[in-house]
Amino acid sequence: MRPAKNPSYAVAVHFTTILKGSLLFLFALLSIFSLSGILTSLNPQYRISSNSVNQAAENVSGAALYKMFTFENSAFLSAMPKEASDGESAGTMLMKLAANVNLEDPRSFLGRELPGFSIFDSDILVAGEGTNYTNMPIESIPPNKVLDPNNDAELQNTDSIGSAPVGSNSSAPPLTTGGKNRVYVYFTHTNESYLPYLKGVTDPDLAYHSKINVTKLGDELKVDLENSGIGTTVDKTDIIARLNKKELTFANAYQEARPVVASAMNSDKNLQYFIDIHRDSRRKKDTTIQINGQDYAKIAFVIGEENPNYEKNAKLAYDLHKLLEKKYKGLSRGIIPKKGAATNGKFNQDLSPNSILIEVGGVDNTFEEMDRTIKAFANVFAENYWQAEKVQNDQSDPPSKQ
């Protein structure tokens, strides 16, 4: 028997199968929308995010994005900005987006792979003389044992400490703040100390002491600023002691210092400038310079990028850096912005648009070297302060009658 020339096929379609498939698709669609809604409604601190993706996206400039448009629509080429046409190549840009690797910064090849390497992953906003990615300020995290005052190292070379500050001056300043304190000086890392004064200690990570530490720089700065007529408050609240009492880690220091600074601001409305003094963990070759035959401890400005006052605080740091470059060439290491998961990102600088963090010297510097630096810093700070006051007064004066 020959087979039929036009065989027919029967396809059985079950209504229940279609219904199940439709319901499954609808459920999946609703789940996606619900999950998206939940994720976008969460507070920022609870959202799931990728630091690497965020950094890669932040590295793409507006000019680079415009250049990407030209790949799809050549009409944009006629109006391409010069900075876009002269910018990085498409290959470099794609490498940043795909792998978060910057071909111009070798740290990006290893920064996400080596544990702890991310603390060196910072930018340079303004580079001082000799400053580059190999010698930027670093902040080592000390072991908990050295933060206990019972474990303080024996002291040495302390005979000269406590003598009259080098800025002492009996002459009255030509300008004053009229008895009002305008500058507030404090120390988030109160126990940061210096190896020349710690007997038997050679490890920079162990350069901490409850008595001989960075807070002594506040005495010099107060004298120098007040010699220039600027009333100054120095707050030596022991933040490390507060951490120990609450059994908090060193990473919580800025959190613990915040209410101290906020309280001072509320108590004295005359305060205008807030200076957090630290010392770097770098060694002497990176933190010391000779000016007119004398050794000075170099100074670096650190500005938190993750706060609404970033631009104003950076402007203040820039003005002070430029004056230091003019009067004490090479003393400033520059301005280092900080942000991201591996750092604080605010440093409590969101409390005031006139807030800066300064790193004065490193673990190998002496108080003689740092006092010279503090005197130089006070000199340029006073010049900047009185110039700003003059401009403000000129703007507030009513116009003279013709």
Residue, then its C-alpha position, 0 to 999 in steps of 0.5 A: m500500500r502506498p503512503a498517502k501523498n498529503p499526510s496530516y499530523a495532529v497536535a494536541v494542545h493542553f489548555t492546562t500547559i498554556l495556563k501553567g506557562s503563562l502563570l510562570f511567566l507572570f510570576a517571574l515578571l512580577s518577581i523581577f519588578s518586586l525585587s527591583g523595587i525593593l533594591t531601589s527603595l533601600n537606604p544607600q547603606y543597605r544596597i547591594s553594590s560593587n565597589s569595582v563597578n562604581q569605580a570603573a563608572e566614576n573613571v569615565s568622564g563626560a567627554a569619554l561618554y560623548k565620544m561613545f555617542t560618536f561611535e553610533n552616530s557620526a553626526f556628533l563628530s562635527a560638534m565633538p569637544k576638543e577634550a573628547s577628541d584628545g582624550e583617552s583611546a577607546g581601548t583604554m576606556l573599554m579596559k577601564l569599563a570591562a576590567n577596572v584597569n587603568l593602563e596609566d596606573p599600574r596599581s590597578f592591575l593588583g589593587r583588587e587582588l592583593p589583600g590590604f593593597s586597596i589602602f594605597d589606591s588613592d588619587i592625587l588632586v594636587a601633587g606637591e614637589g616629589t609626590n607621586y603614587t609611590n609615596m602618597p600618605i598612608e594610614s597604617i592600622p595599629p594592632n590593638k595592643v599598642l592602643d592600650p596605655n598600659n603597653d606604652a613604650e619607654l620614652q627617650n630623647t624627650d629633654s627638648i619636648g615641652s620647651a617654649p614653642v618656637g613661635s613665641n612672640s611677645s609683640a601684639p599682632p596688628l589684627t585680632t579676632g577680638g578675643k573670639n576663637r575662630v580655629y578649632v584644632y583636634f586630633t582624631h588619632t590622638n596616640e599617633s607618635y614618633l619613633p625617635y621618642l619610643k625606645g626600642v620601637t622600630d616598626p612604624d605600625l607600633a609608633y603610638h603612645s598615650k603621652i608623647n604624640v601628635t597632640k603636642l603639635g596643637d600647642e605650637l599651632k595655637v601659639d603661632l595662630e594667636n601671634s597672628g591675632i587668630g583666636t584658637t581652641v585646641d581640643k585634646t580629647d583622647i579619642i583612643a581612650r574613648l574607643n578603648k572604653k567602648e571596646l571599639t576598633f581603631a576604624n571607629a575613630y572618626q565616628e567617635a570624634r564626630p560628637v566631640v567636634a559637633s559639640a564644640m561647634n554648638s558650644d562656640k558659634n564663633l568657630q569657623y575653621f576646623i583642623d584635624i592634625h595627624r602624622d603619616s606612616r611614611r618614613k623620613k625620606d618621604t616626609t622631610i625636606q630641608i629649607n634654608g639649611q633646616d629640616y622641616a617635616k612635610i605636610a599633606f592635605v587630605i580631603g574626604e570626597e564623600n561629603p557635600n563640602y568637598e569642593k569648598n574644603a578642597k579649595l581651602a586646602y588648595d589656597l593653603h598649598k599654593l601659599l606654602e609653595k610660594k613661601y616654603k617651596g617643597l614643604s607641601r606634599g599636595i592634596i590627596p582626596k579620599k573616598g571608597a570602601a577602604t577609607n572613611g571618605k568624610f573625615n567629619q569634613d561634612l560638618s563644615p565647609n572650612s574643614i581640613l585634615i593635615e598630615v604633619g611629618g611621619v613616624d621618623n620626624t622630630f618635634e623640632e622639625m614638625d614645629r618649624t612646619i607648624k610655624a610655616f603652616a600658621n604663617v600661610f593660614a593667617e595670610n589666607y585668613w586675613q585676606a578672606e576677612k578683608v574680602q568679606n568686609d569689603q563686600s559687606d561695606p555699604p557703597s559710599k555716597q557720591 
